[in-house]
């Protein structure tokens, strides 16, 4: 297996210059363009989906389906998990525009998942993980209601959602007694992880570190639970992984993404690492940003 570094430096450099004004004004010669921040992200207006489905009981167990323009059916499917440090104050509304644009650009059906998060009833351990599994398995039922394929399902996410996407590739390997284990009806054929928090041991010290008590419980249980909940601890995943990371990301630092990629490669997984120069955290889920062409290509590429 090989680790591919698909940085495409020249193309990205051109796109960065062209997109500087779109991301907050032109930068002085030689200066890095300004980065999008959390306030920019949460201020995004919701973009309505074509359909909304409930995959379980409760207010946070639903998924929005974004369909591409009419074409070949059944549609290949992306199951997408939003980020937000697994916290309840961050929902799926800000990624609606991303999902709409991704479906239009790639011809893929995009199922954007809401799930119980830290700070709401049932969120954290183990509900967040069980919801992720239930949402992916819902594709099996959804295929009877919409023109979706049950085969070659890509699971994806951004930030904490990318952690869940990678974890879903590993859940079939959990022992039957594990509290995160549930019957597996759908296994992803591919993962596209945008700015992933792939190794939970790297999360302390980042802006998402404060959520770990809710996600994993007290420190006395953390070592044990990390073995079940962290993709890095479940390697090899046995699924092709495309990791997309910005070199200026302060929430999911590229050094952490590189370490995970090396571990996954060493374990025998097939991994592609796409480094995007000058991109931060939120550019990866921003249509029209300098990172956007590389993000779209990550979803288009197939084995």
C-alpha positions in Angstrom: 0.0 0.0 0.0 1.2 3.5 -0.6 0.6 6.9 0.9 -0.3 9.5 -1.7 0.4 13.2 -1.2 -2.0 15.0 -3.5 -1.1 18.6 -2.7 -1.1 20.0 -6.2 0.8 23.1 -5.1 0.8 25.2 -8.2 -3.0 24.8 -8.8 -3.8 25.6 -5.2 -1.5 28.6 -5.1 -3.4 30.1 -8.1 -6.8 29.3 -6.5 -5.6 30.9 -3.2 -4.8 34.2 -4.9 -8.0 34.2 -6.9 -10.1 33.4 -3.8 -8.6 35.8 -1.3 -11.3 38.5 -1.7 -14.0 35.9 -1.3 -12.6 34.9 2.1 -12.5 38.4 3.5 -10.6 40.8 1.3 -7.3 40.9 -0.5 -4.1 40.2 1.5 -0.9 42.3 1.3 1.7 40.9 -1.0 3.4 37.9 0.6 0.9 37.6 3.4 -1.4 34.7 4.1 -5.1 35.2 3.3 -7.4 35.6 6.3 -9.0 32.4 7.5 -12.6 31.7 8.1 -13.5 31.3 11.7 -16.2 29.7 13.9 -18.3 32.9 13.8 -18.3 32.8 10.0 -19.3 29.1 10.0 -22.2 29.3 12.5 -23.6 32.4 10.7 -24.3 30.5 7.5 -27.9 30.2 6.6 -29.5 26.8 6.4 -30.0 25.4 2.8 -33.1 23.3 2.7 -32.7 19.6 1.6 -34.8 17.8 -0.9 -36.1 15.5 1.8 -35.7 15.0 5.6 -35.9 11.5 7.2 -36.0 10.3 10.8 -33.7 7.4 11.5 -34.6 7.2 15.1 -36.8 8.7 17.9 -35.9 12.1 19.3 -35.3 15.6 18.0 -31.6 15.0 17.0 -32.0 11.7 15.1 -32.8 12.8 11.5 -30.9 13.2 8.2 -31.3 15.6 5.3 -31.0 14.2 1.8 -29.6 16.4 -1.0 -30.1 15.0 -4.5 -28.0 16.0 -7.5 -29.6 17.0 -10.8 -31.4 14.2 -12.6 -29.1 11.6 -14.1 -28.1 8.0 -13.6 -30.1 6.1 -11.0 -29.6 4.6 -8.5 -27.3 7.2 -7.0 -24.1 6.6 -5.2 -24.4 7.9 -1.7 -22.3 10.0 0.7 -23.4 9.9 4.4 -22.0 13.1 5.9 -21.5 14.0 9.6 -21.1 17.7 10.5 -18.5 18.9 13.0 -18.6 21.1 16.0 -16.5 19.3 18.7 -19.4 16.8 19.2 -21.2 19.7 21.1 -24.9 20.3 21.0 -24.6 24.0 20.2 -23.3 23.1 16.7 -25.9 21.4 14.4 -26.1 20.6 10.8 -27.5 23.8 9.4 -24.1 25.4 8.5 -23.2 22.5 6.2 -26.4 22.6 4.2 -24.8 24.8 1.5 -21.8 22.5 1.4 -24.0 19.4 0.9 -26.1 21.1 -1.7 -23.0 22.2 -3.7 -21.3 18.8 -3.3 -24.3 16.9 -4.7 -24.5 19.4 -7.6 -20.8 19.2 -8.4 -20.4 15.4 -8.1 -23.7 13.8 -9.0 -23.7 12.0 -5.6 -26.6 11.9 -3.2 -25.6 13.5 0.1 -27.3 12.4 3.3 -26.4 15.0 6.0 -26.8 13.5 9.5 -27.9 15.1 12.7 -27.0 13.1 15.9 -27.2 13.5 19.6 -24.2 15.5 20.9 -22.5 16.3 24.1 -24.8 18.6 26.2 -28.1 17.1 25.2 -30.1 14.1 26.5 -28.5 10.9 25.3 -25.5 12.6 23.7 -21.9 11.7 24.3 -21.0 8.2 25.5 -22.4 6.0 24.0 -25.3 7.8 22.2 -23.3 9.8 19.8 -21.6 6.7 18.4 -24.8 4.6 18.4 -26.5 7.4 16.4 -23.7 7.5 13.9 -24.1 3.7 13.3 -27.9 3.9 13.1 -27.7 6.8 10.6 -25.3 4.8 8.3 -27.5 1.7 8.6 -30.5 3.8 7.7 -29.2 3.8 4.1 -30.4 0.2 3.8 -34.0 1.4 4.5 -33.7 4.6 2.7 -32.8 2.8 -0.5 -36.4 1.5 -0.5 -37.7 5.1 -0.4 -35.3 7.0 -2.7 -33.2 6.1 -5.7 -30.1 5.3 -3.8 -27.7 2.5 -4.0 -26.9 0.3 -1.0 -23.5 -0.5 -2.6 -20.3 1.6 -2.4 -21.5 4.0 0.2 -19.0 6.7 1.1 -19.0 7.9 4.7 -17.6 11.4 5.3 -17.5 14.2 7.8 -15.8 17.4 8.9 -13.7 17.7 12.1 -15.5 15.8 14.8 -17.8 14.5 12.1 -14.8 13.1 10.3 -13.8 11.3 13.5 -17.2 9.6 13.4 -16.9 8.8 9.7 -13.5 7.1 10.3 -14.9 5.3 13.4 -17.8 3.9 11.4 -15.3 2.2 9.1 -13.9 0.5 12.3 -17.1 -0.4 14.2 -17.5 -3.8 12.6 -14.3 -4.8 14.3 -15.5 -4.0 17.8 -16.0 -7.0 20.1 -19.7 -8.1 20.7 -19.4 -7.0 24.3 -18.3 -3.4 23.5 -20.9 -0.8 24.5 -20.4 1.0 21.1 -21.1 -2.2 19.1 -24.5 -2.5 17.3 -25.6 -4.8 14.5 -23.9 -3.6 11.3 -26.2 -3.4 8.2 -24.1 -1.1 6.1 -20.4 -1.0 5.8 -18.7 2.0 4.1 -16.6 1.2 1.0 -14.7 4.5 1.4 -14.1 7.3 3.8 -13.5 11.0 2.9 -12.4 12.7 6.1 -12.2 16.5 6.1 -10.0 18.0 8.8 -10.3 14.8 10.8 -9.9 14.5 14.6 -8.7 11.0 13.8 -6.8 10.3 17.0 -8.6 11.2 20.2 -5.3 11.2 22.1 -4.3 14.3 20.1 -7.5 16.2 20.9 -6.6 17.5 24.4 -5.0 20.9 24.0 -7.1 21.7 20.9 -10.3 23.8 20.9 -12.3 20.5 21.0 -10.5 19.1 24.1 -13.1 20.3 26.5 -15.7 18.1 24.9 -13.9 14.8 25.7 -15.3 14.5 29.2 -18.8 14.4 27.7 -17.8 12.2 24.8 -15.7 9.7 26.7 -16.6 10.2 30.3 -14.2 10.8 33.3 -10.5 10.4 33.0 -10.7 7.2 35.0 -12.5 5.6 32.0 -10.8 7.4 29.2 -8.0 5.0 28.5 -10.4 2.1 28.1 -13.0 4.0 26.1 -10.4 5.5 23.7 -9.7 1.9 22.6 -13.3 1.7 21.3 -13.9 5.2 20.2 -10.7 6.4 18.5 -10.1 5.4 14.9 -6.3 5.5 15.5 -6.8 2.8 18.2 -8.9 0.6 15.8 -6.4 0.4 12.9 -6.4 -1.1 10.4 -9.8 0.0 9.4 -9.8 -2.1 6.2 -11.4 0.7 4.2 -9.8 3.2 1.7 -9.4 6.6 3.4 -9.0 10.0 1.8 -7.8 12.6 4.4 -8.1 16.2 3.4 -6.3 18.8 5.6 -5.4 22.5 5.5 -1.9 23.4 6.4 -3.1 26.3 8.6 -5.8 24.4 10.5 -5.7 25.3 14.2 -8.5 22.9 15.3 -7.4 19.7 13.5 -3.7 20.4 13.1 -2.1 18.9 10.0 0.7 17.4 12.1 -1.9 15.2 13.8 -3.5 14.3 10.5 -0.1 13.3 9.2 0.6 11.1 12.2 -2.6 9.3 11.8 -2.0 8.8 8.1 1.4 7.3 8.9 -0.2 4.9 11.5 -2.9 3.9 9.1 -0.4 3.2 6.4 1.8 1.2 8.7 -1.2 -0.9 9.7 -1.8 -1.8 6.1 -4.7 0.6 5.2 -4.8 2.4 1.9 -4.6 6.1 2.6 -4.5 9.3 0.4 -3.5 12.5 2.2 -4.5 15.7 0.4 -2.7 18.7 1.9 -4.2 22.1 1.0 -1.7 25.0 1.4 -3.0 28.1 3.2 -6.4 26.5 4.1 -7.7 26.5 7.6 -10.4 24.5 9.2 -13.6 25.8 7.7 -12.4 26.4 4.2 -12.8 22.7 3.6 -16.6 23.0 3.9 -16.9 26.2 2.0 -18.0 26.0 -1.6 -16.0 28.4 -3.7 -13.1 28.6 -1.3 -9.5 27.9 -2.6 -9.9 24.4 -1.0 -13.1 23.6 -2.8 -11.7 22.1 -6.0 -9.6 19.6 -4.0 -12.5 18.7 -1.8 -14.7 18.0 -4.8 -12.0 15.9 -6.4 -11.6 13.8 -3.2 -15.2 12.8 -3.5 -15.0 12.1 -7.2 -12.0 9.9 -7.2 -12.8 6.2 -7.0 -10.7 3.1 -6.7 
